[in-house]
Amino acid sequence: MGPESAQAGHGDDAPREPRDARGSPVENDVAGHGRAGDRFRPTLLVNPPTDTRLRTTLDAMLDEHAPATPSELQALVRPDYPRIVVRARQLEHESLIVWYVYREGYWVPAATDGAAGQAR
C-alpha cells in the first residue's frame, strides 16, 4: 500500500458537519431541519401575491445567495423594498420550511394593491 492509497481515504470516513452557503456550521431550526439555503429551499408565501416583480426578486436571491434565515433574505431584498418583512412560520410537526414575506411590512389585501410589481 503506497502513500497515495493511504492518503486517498484519509478523512473521507469522518462525519462532516453541515455547512451553509458561506461555509459556516448550520444550526437546526425548531423542527430539527437544517436551515442552509442550499439544502432546504423555503416555501415563500408572498404578500401581496400579485407582485410578480417581488416574487422574481425573492426567487433570484434564494438561488444566488441561499440565505439561511428569514432575516438574511430580508436584508438582501431591503435595498429595493425598504419596508419588507420576512418571518418564519413555525408550526409544530410541520415538515416544510415556510417563510412569510410582507412587502409593506404587514399584510395587505391583494385587491387594493394598486402598485403591484413596483419596488417601494
N, C-alpha and C positions, 0 to 999 in steps of 0.2 A: 504494500500500500504506500504510494508515493505521497509527497507533500500536497500535491494538487487535490487528490481524492480525500485527504484528511481535512482539508480546508473547505471543500465543496459543501459538506453537510454542517459545518460549524455554524451554530446559531439558528439553523432552519427549524429545529425541533422545539425551540423555546416558544412559548405562547407570546404573542405580540399584543401590547396594549393598544386598544383602538385609538386612532388619531383623527382629528378633524382636518378640514381642507388646509389649515395653516400648520399642521403637524403637531398641534397641542393635544394633550390627552383629552379624550372625550368623557364628559360626565354623563351620567344617566339622568333622564327626566323622571318624573314621578311614576310613570308607567313601567320604568325599567328598560326603556328602549334608548339606544344611543341617539344623541342629538346632532351628530355630524351631518351636514347637508349632503355630503357625497354618499352617505349610506341610507338616509331616510329623508326623502323629499317630503316636506309637509304639504298637506292639502290646504289651499288658501280659500277662505270664504271672504270675498271682497265686497265691500260696501262703499259706494253703490255698485251693484253688479253690472250696470250699463256702461261703466267707464272702461272701455276696451284699451285705451292707452295706458291706464294704470295697470291693468292686468298684464299687458305686454311688458311693461317696465318691471313688474314684480317677477314674472317668469324669467326675464333676462338676468335679473340679479340673482335668482336662485341658481340658474345654470352657470353663470360666470363666477360667482363669489361663494356659493354654497354656505350661506350664513347658518350658523349652528343654533342661533336663538332668535326669537322674535325681535329682540332689541337690536340685534345686528342687522336684520333685514330693514327695520325701521330707520336705522342710521344710514344705510345705503341709499334709501329712497328719499330721505328728508330733503336733500338739495332741490329736488323737483316738486316735492309735495310736503311743504313745511308743517302742515297740521296732521300728517299721517300718524296713526297709532296702530301698532301690531301687537296682538296679545295671543298667548297660547290658550287653547281650550283644554282644560284638564278635567276630563270626566273619568270617574273610577271605572276600571275594567275596559276602557276604550283602547283598541289596538292601533288606531290611526293617530298620526300626528296632525293636528288641525290648528291652524293659526287664523284668527280673525284679523282682517285688515280694514281699518276705517279711514278713508281718505280725508274726511273732515275732522277726525279725532273722535267722532261719535257716529252712531247710526243715523242715516238719513234715508227717507223713503225714495226709492228709485223713480217714482212718478214725478217728484218735484225736483229731480236732478237736472237743472237747466244747463249745467256746464259739463255734461258727460264728455269724457275724453280730454278735458282741459287740465293741465297742471295748474296747481294753485300756488 
